[in-house]
Amino acid sequence: MDIQAIVSLDRTKCAVQCNSKKRILEIISSIAADNNTEVEEETVLNALLSRERMGSTGIGNGIALPHGRLPGLANVIAIVVTSDPAIDFDAIDNKPVDIFFTLLVPEEQTEGHLQTLALVAGKLSDKETVKAIRRASTSDDIVKALK
C-alpha cells in the first residue's frame, strides 16, 4: 500500500453543524495543515473542492473518499475523519456517511494517484475492513486494516 502517513489519529468528530460538503472539506483541510508541515490548509481545500466538482466520492458502506493531488507533497497522506451522527454526503447506497477517508497524493503521481485510489476504494468496499477502521484507535490500526 502506498500510504506512508496517517494524520488525525484521534479520528476527529465532525459536529452536527457540519452539514455541508464544503464545511466537512474545510475541517479535513484544517486537520491536514495542523498535522503536516508540508501542506497549507487553502491548498488542500482547493485540491479537494476541485475534485468534488468532478463527481461523487461516496463509495458505500458509510464511507466517502475525497481525494486530491498536492504540489510539494512528499508522501501520500490519509486523513480519517468521523462524523457523529452520519451525514448525507454522496451516500450512493442510501446509507449516510460517517467516515471520510481522505487521500492526498503528491501532484507528480498522476498514475500513482489513481492506483492508490483504486486500491483504497477496493479495500473500503470490504465490510470487514470497514469494521476494523471503525474500531481503530491509532494510525497503525488503520494501516493494518488496509493491508
N, C-alpha and C positions, 0 to 999 in steps of 0.2 A: 504494500500500500504506500502511496506517495505522500501521505500526510506525515509531516515531521514535527508539527507543533499543534497543540490544542490549548486554547486560552478559555477564559471564563470557567475555571474549574469548579466554581460554586454553582454552576448552572443557574445563572441569574434568572429570577422570575419576572416576567412581564406583568405589570399591574393591569387591572381591568380597563383602565383608561387607554391602553394601547390597542385601540380598536381600529386603527388604520394601518395599512401596509407600510406607508411611509414612516409612521411613528415606530413601528417594530424595527424597520431597517435602520432608523436613526439610533435606536438602542443598541443594535448589533454593531453599528459603526463605532459607537462610543466605546463599547467593550473592546473592540479590536484595537482602537487607538490607545486605550488605557493599559492594555496588556502587551503591546508590541511596539517598540520604538521605531520600527521600520515603516509604519503606516500612519497616515493622518486621517482623522475622522471624516473630513469632507471628501477625501479621495475615495475612501471605502464606500461612503454613501452614494457618491456619483457612480461608481462602478456597479453597485447593487441596483440602483434605480435604472441604469441604462439596460441592464439585463432584464429587470422586471417588465420594462416596456415591451420587451420582445416576446414575452409569453409567460405562462404559468410555471410555478416552481413546485406546486403540490405534487407529491408522489404517492399519496395514500398512507395508510397506517398512522394517520395523525401527524405526518411529517411534511414540512416544507423544506426545500433545498435551494435557498437563494445562493447565488454564486457570482463571482466576477473576477476579472484579471486586473492586477495592480502593477503599476510601474514601480521598480525599485525593490520589490519583494523578493527575498532570497528563497524562502521555503513556502510550501503550501501550509496554510493556516486553516484550521477548522474551529468554528465557534458554535458551541451548543447553547441555545437559549430556550428555556421552557416557559410556557405560558399557563397560568392557572387563574381562571378557567381557560379551556381551549377556545381558540378564535377561528372564525371562518376566514381562512387565508388560503385561497386556492384549494379548498377541500374537494379534490377530484373524486373521492369515493364517498361523498356525503358525510364524512367524519371531520369535525373541526380539528384544526391543527393545534397541538400542544408542544411540539418540538420543532425548533428552527435550527437546522443543521446547515450552517453557512460555510461555504468553501471559498477561500481567497487564494488565488493562484498567481505566480509571477507572470507578468504580462507577456514575456517571451514564450511561455509554454502554451502556445495555441493548441497544439496536438495533445500535449500532456494534460492540459485543462480538460479537454473532452474525455480523455481516457480516465482521469481521476474522477470526473463527474459520473461517468458510466459505472465505474467500479463501486463508488459510494452509493449511487442510486440502486444498484443491484443488491448491495448489502442491506440497504434500508428497506428493501422490498420483502426481506425475510422477517417474519413476525418474531422469531426467537432473538434475532439481532436487535430488533426494536425494543423488546422487553429488557434485554441486557443494557441497552443505552438508557432506558428509563430508570433502571436500578443503579446506574453508575454514579459514583460519588467523586471520582477523580478522573483526570485526563487519561491516566493509564487504563482505567476500566473501559473508557470509550474506545481507546485504541485496540484493546484486547477484543472487544465486542465486534470490531470491524475486521478482525483477522480471520 
